[in-house]
Amino acid sequence: MPLSDHEQRILEEIERQLYEQDPKFARNVASRARKTHSAHNLRRGIAVFAVGFAALFGFFAKPNLLLGVAAFLLMLSGATLAYNGAKRSGEERAARRPGNDTVGRRLRELGEKFRKLRRRDSD
C-alpha cells in the first residue's frame, strides 16, 4: 500500500534531518542498502540462470519446444539480472576508490595548482 502525501512528507523530513545531523551515517546506510540490493540481484541472477540451465538439460533429455523456450528465457533473464547486479556492484566499488572522494579530488586540484605555479616560475 503506497504512502499518502502527508506520510511521504514526514518521511522526507525525517530523512533530511538525518542527513543534516549525521551525514556520514546517512551515506553509510544508503551505500549499504545499494550494495545489498545489487548483491541480491547478482545472486538471484545466478540462481535463475542455473535453473534455466537445468531446464535446458531437461529439454535435451526429452525434447519439448515449450521447455526449450522456457529454459532459454530463464537463462537469458538470469544472465541479464546477474550482469546488472555485477555492474552496479562494480560501479559502487569504483565510487569508493581512493581519489574519487572530495578529499582526493581536492588534493589533485591542489597538485595541479602547484604544477602551474612552478611552470610560471620557470618561465
C-alpha positions as CSV (number, residue, x, y, z in Angstrom):
1,M,0.0,0.0,0.0
2,P,1.6,3.3,-1.0
3,L,2.2,6.1,1.5
4,S,-0.1,9.1,1.5
5,D,1.3,12.5,0.6
6,H,1.4,13.5,4.3
7,E,3.3,10.4,5.2
8,Q,5.8,10.9,2.4
9,R,6.4,14.5,3.5
10,I,7.0,13.3,7.1
11,L,9.4,10.6,5.8
12,E,11.3,13.1,3.6
13,E,11.6,15.4,6.6
14,I,13.0,12.7,8.8
15,E,15.4,11.7,6.1
16,R,16.5,15.4,5.6
17,Q,17.1,15.7,9.4
18,L,19.1,12.6,9.4
19,Y,21.4,13.9,6.6
20,E,21.8,17.2,8.5
21,Q,22.5,15.7,11.9
22,D,24.8,12.8,10.8
23,P,25.7,12.8,7.2
24,K,28.3,10.2,7.5
25,F,25.9,7.7,9.0
26,A,23.2,8.5,6.4
27,R,25.7,8.0,3.5
28,N,26.9,4.7,5.1
29,V,23.3,3.4,5.4
30,A,22.4,4.4,1.9
31,S,25.5,2.8,0.4
32,R,24.9,-0.5,2.3
33,A,21.3,-0.6,1.0
34,R,22.5,-0.2,-2.6
35,K,25.3,-2.7,-2.1
36,T,22.9,-5.3,-0.6
37,H,20.4,-4.8,-3.4
38,S,23.0,-5.3,-6.1
39,A,24.5,-8.3,-4.4
40,H,21.0,-9.9,-4.1
41,N,20.4,-9.2,-7.8
42,L,23.7,-10.9,-8.7
43,R,22.8,-14.0,-6.6
44,R,19.2,-14.1,-7.9
45,G,20.5,-13.9,-11.5
46,I,23.0,-16.7,-11.0
47,A,20.2,-18.9,-9.4
48,V,17.8,-18.2,-12.3
49,F,20.5,-18.9,-14.8
50,A,21.2,-22.2,-13.1
51,V,17.5,-23.2,-13.1
52,G,17.4,-22.4,-16.8
53,F,20.5,-24.4,-17.4
54,A,18.9,-27.4,-15.6
55,A,15.8,-27.0,-17.7
56,L,17.9,-27.0,-20.8
57,F,19.2,-30.4,-19.8
58,G,15.6,-31.5,-19.3
59,F,14.9,-30.3,-22.9
60,F,17.8,-32.4,-24.2
61,A,16.6,-35.4,-22.3
62,K,13.0,-35.2,-23.5
63,P,12.7,-32.7,-26.4
64,N,9.8,-30.4,-25.9
65,L,9.7,-27.0,-27.6
66,L,8.0,-25.2,-24.8
67,L,10.6,-26.5,-22.2
68,G,13.4,-25.4,-24.6
69,V,12.0,-21.9,-25.0
70,A,11.4,-21.6,-21.2
71,A,14.9,-22.7,-20.5
72,F,16.3,-20.2,-22.9
73,L,14.3,-17.4,-21.4
74,L,15.2,-18.3,-17.9
75,M,18.9,-18.4,-18.8
76,L,18.6,-15.0,-20.6
77,S,16.8,-13.3,-17.8
78,G,19.2,-14.8,-15.2
79,A,22.2,-13.6,-17.1
80,T,20.7,-10.2,-17.5
81,L,19.9,-9.9,-13.8
82,A,23.3,-11.1,-12.8
83,Y,25.0,-8.7,-15.2
84,N,23.1,-5.7,-13.9
85,G,23.8,-6.7,-10.3
86,A,27.5,-7.1,-11.0
87,K,27.6,-3.9,-13.0
88,R,26.1,-1.9,-10.1
89,S,28.3,-3.6,-7.6
90,G,31.4,-2.6,-9.7
91,E,30.1,1.0,-10.0
92,E,29.8,1.2,-6.2
93,R,33.3,-0.2,-5.7
94,A,34.6,2.3,-8.2
95,A,32.9,5.2,-6.4
96,R,34.5,4.1,-3.1
97,R,38.0,4.0,-4.6
98,P,40.5,6.5,-3.1
99,G,40.7,9.6,-5.2
100,N,37.0,9.7,-6.0
101,D,36.0,11.4,-2.8
102,T,36.2,15.1,-2.3
103,V,39.5,15.0,-0.3
104,G,41.2,13.1,-3.2
105,R,39.8,15.5,-5.7
106,R,40.9,18.5,-3.8
107,L,44.4,17.0,-3.4
108,R,44.6,16.5,-7.2
109,E,43.4,20.1,-7.8
110,L,46.0,21.4,-5.3
111,G,48.7,19.4,-7.1
112,E,47.7,20.9,-10.4
113,K,47.8,24.4,-9.0
114,F,51.3,23.8,-7.7
115,R,52.4,22.5,-11.1
116,K,51.0,25.6,-12.8
117,L,52.8,27.8,-10.3
118,R,56.1,26.0,-10.9
119,R,55.7,26.4,-14.7
120,R,55.1,30.2,-14.2
121,D,58.2,30.5,-12.1
122,S,60.4,28.6,-14.6
123,D,59.3,30.9,-17.4
